[in-house]
Structures are given as C-alpha cells and as structure tokens.
C-alpha cells in the first residue's frame, strides 16, 4: 500500500505514536479459543492463554523462516497456518492432523472478522489525537487480510488511513527495522520522535528498538522477555500506557 506524505504530515519535529494491531488493539486470544472449542471441540478447561503464547510463537517463527509477512505464497501461508496449530497444540497433549488444522484455521479466520477494539485503546487514540499527536498502525501480514481486520475494528474512524502500514504492502516485515524506517520516510518523521506500542517481543520490541524508536511493550499477557533487548517502558494495561505517553508527549 503506497502512502503520500502531505504537507501537514511532513514536519520532522512532529510526535507520532504507532500501534501494533493483533493483540494490541483487540483481544487476539478470543478468536483462537473459540475456534478450537467450537470447531475441534477441545475442552474449555485447557490453558488457552498458554496455548495462545505458543501459537503466536510458532506463527512468528514459521513466518520468519519463509518471510511470509512480507512476500507470502498461498502454499507457504497455508502450510504455516496448519503447522502453527499442530505444533502449539501438541505441546499440550492435543494432537491434530492437517485436516483438523485447516478446519481450525477456517473457524479462526471467520472469528477474526467479528472482533472489537479494546475500548481503552480507542480512548487513548482519541486522547493522543486531541493533543496533536499523530497516530498510526503498523502490522505484519498479507495486506488484504490485515486491512480487513482493521476495517472490522473500524479503525478508519479514529486513524488516518494513510497511516496504516501493513508489511505485505510495504515489502518489509517486523522485526526488520526497514519497515519502521519506511514509515519514517513516508511520514516525514524522525525515529527519536516516534513511539511504538505492541505486544510481541520478537516483532514489536526488537524491531522498533532496532529502528531507534521509543518502545512501549504492552505486556498484558505477562510474557517473558525473549532476548537482552530493553523496551523503554512496560505496561500491562491501557491506563499505564496512557500515563506513560502523557508524561512523554504532553
């Protein structure tokens, strides 16, 4: 997706906050849990939050192996989607075949378009914009798929669509710092004036730090750090995120 930097967006001194989408703007766990329970009839008592962590781990790992977030082929994407279900569930003693994994993926996909944003996320975005802060989105995945989720979240009501950046449209995927550099180039912003809010250590923390941005790790799943990188701020809820940004920006 090509963006045009308007004159109003071109000031390097402008402060900007960009948000990740999946499990940052909305609860990414719910579609997964419901897909597994409804389509595969797995017990409701399984530790779905732990399963979700491993599902995201394998999704990121397998995507990175074949650069799927930037230049996916349909065959590779389908293989990754099957394998992440199979590998994650196997760690919890639930062994499924490829057909079951495809069924789970189909249900998971359907439920992703029934999502709603965290109310606190919308409130924070509105507060930032009211204080003159530019707000945008940076997300990994195929462009059409991610934009459909953004549309389901009705984010165009709150965020300028020219500030939607999807790895599949840009050609670089988090944690590649070039994705963040592309955002700076297109928007006319400087890394030192940009803040990134995201839940994924591998993609959001590592990628934004490498690009020289200020990183707010939205660790609402109480995940453990995966490397020696150090986010500038850590928050487990939107109230904390809002307070941190308020102190930094206005």
N, C-alpha and C positions, 0 to 999 in steps of 0.2 A: 504494500500500500504506500503510495507516494504522498508526501506531505509538503505543503508550501508554507514557508516561513513568512508570515505577514509582518508588516512594519510594527504592529503592536506587540508582536511576539519576539522581536529581534534584539531587544536590549540585553547585552551580556550580564548586566547587573541584576536582572530580574531573578527573583527567587522562585523556585519551582519544586513541587512535590509530586512524585510519580508513584503510583501504586501497582503492585502485582494484582492479578485477578483471582486465580484459583486458590481458595482457602485463605485469602486475604480480604477480598470484598464480600465473600459469601462462604457459607459452610460447605466445603467440598466433601466432607465426610458423609453427609446425609444421602446424596445420590448413590454413593458406593454401598453404604449399609443397606439401603432399601433395595438396590438391585440384587445384592447377594441373598437377602432374606426372601424377596418376592420371586425371583427367577430361579435361584438354586435351592431355595427352601432350607437355607442354613439356619441353625438355631439362633434365636435372638440373644442368647446368653454369651455368644462369642465376644472376645475383646476387640470390638470393631475399631476402636481408636488405634490400637496397636497394629491391627491388620492394615489400617489406612496408612500408617507410617511406612510399613514395608511395601505397600502398593505404590506409594509415591517414590520410595527409594528405587524400586525396580523400574518404574516408569522413567525416572530421570536417568538411571544407569543405562537402560536399554536404548533410550533415545539418544544419549550421548555417543554410544557405540557406533551408531549409524547416522548421526547428525540429523535425526528425524525432526527436530524442532525447527530447522531451517529449510531443509530440502528433502522432505519425505517422499517416498514412493508408496503407492497404495499397498503393495505387497509387504514392504518393510513395516509400515504403520500397523497393518493388520496383525503381523507376527508379534510386534511389540505389545499390542493390546492384549493378545491372548496370553503371552508369556508372563506379563506382569500379574495377571490374575492367578495363573497357575503357580508361579514361584512364591508369591506372597501368601497364598492360602496354604501351600504345602508346609510353610514354617509353623502353622498352627494345626497341623494334622488333618487338613481338609484337602484331599487330592481330587482334582477335577481333570477332565480330558479337554481337548481342544474345542470340541463341540459345545461343551458346557461353558468354557471360557468365552466363546463367541456369543452365546446366549446372555451371559452376564454383561458383556460389553454392550450388547444391543440395549438391554434394560438400563444400564448405566448412562448410555448416551441419551436415551429418551428422558431420563430424570434430570439430566443436566440442564435441560431447557425449561424446567419447572422451578428454577432457583430464584431466590430473592436476596437482595443485598442485606448485609448486616445494617440495621437502622443506624447504629453508631457510626458506620463508615460513611453513610450519606450525610449525616450531620457534620462530621469532621470535614468532608469535602466542601460542603457549603460554607462552613466557618472559614476555611482557608481562602476560598474564593472571595468571601466578603472582606477579607483583609488584603486583597490584591495579589494573593499568591496564585501562580499558575499551577493547574492540576492536570495530570495526565495519567495514562495507563501504559504499562509495558508488560507484555505477557508472551510466554512461549506457546508455540503450537501452530498448526495449519491456520492460515489467515481466515478462511471462511468459517471454520469451526469456532475459533476464538471470538470472532466478531458476532457470531450467532449467540454465544453466551453473554457477551457484553450487551447485546440487544435485549436478551431475556432479562438482564439485570436493570434495563432501562437507564444505563449509564449515560446515554446521549442527553438525558435531561439535566445532567449535572456536570458533564465533562465535554469540552470541545472535541468533536470527532477528529479534528486534525491532530489531536494529541493522543490518539490511540496508536500504539506501536505494537505490532504483532510480528514475532520472529519469522513466521512463514512468509510474510510480505516483505520484510526487510532483507532477509538472507543471512542474518546472524542470530544466534540463539543464546540466551543466558546459559551459562555464566560468561560467555565471550564478551569481553569488555567493549568490543567493537559495536555491539548493539547499543550500549549506553552512549558511546561516542557518536554514533549515528543520530541519536536523539539530541545530543548537544548541537551537532552540526545543523540539523534541520530546524531546531527551535531557536538557535542563536544564543543558547545559554552556556554558562561555564560550569564545569564539574563541581567546583567549590561552592556553587550556589544551588546545587541540586540535591534533593533528598529522596531516598528510595525506601518505600515501606513494602516489606514482603515477608512471607513465612518460611520460604525454602532456604536452608543454609547453603546447599550446593549451588543453587541458581541465583538467589537474590543477594545473600550476604557476600558470597565470594565474587560474583560478577560486578556488583556495584562498587565494592571496595577496590577492585582492580581498575575500575574506571575513574577512581578518585572522587566518588560521590560520598555523601554522608548517608550512612545506612542505619535504618531503624528496623531491627529484627522483630517481627510480630510473632512472637513465640507462644501463641495461645494454646498450642498442643503440648507444651512443656518438653520439647525435643532437646536432645543433647547436641552440643556443637560437634561438627564433623571434621574440623581442621583447626589450625592455630590462628585463623583469621579472627579479628576482633571487631564486631559491629560497634558503631559509636553509641548506640542506645539499644536497650532490650525492653520490650513491653509485652505483657500477656493479655492486655485488653485495650479497647479503643480510648478509654478515659486516659490511660497512661500515655498512649500515643499522642493524643491531643495536647496533654500538658507538656510533653517533651517538645513538640513542634511549636507550641505557643512560646515557650522560653527561647527557642532558637530564631523564630521568624517574626514575632510581633509582641 
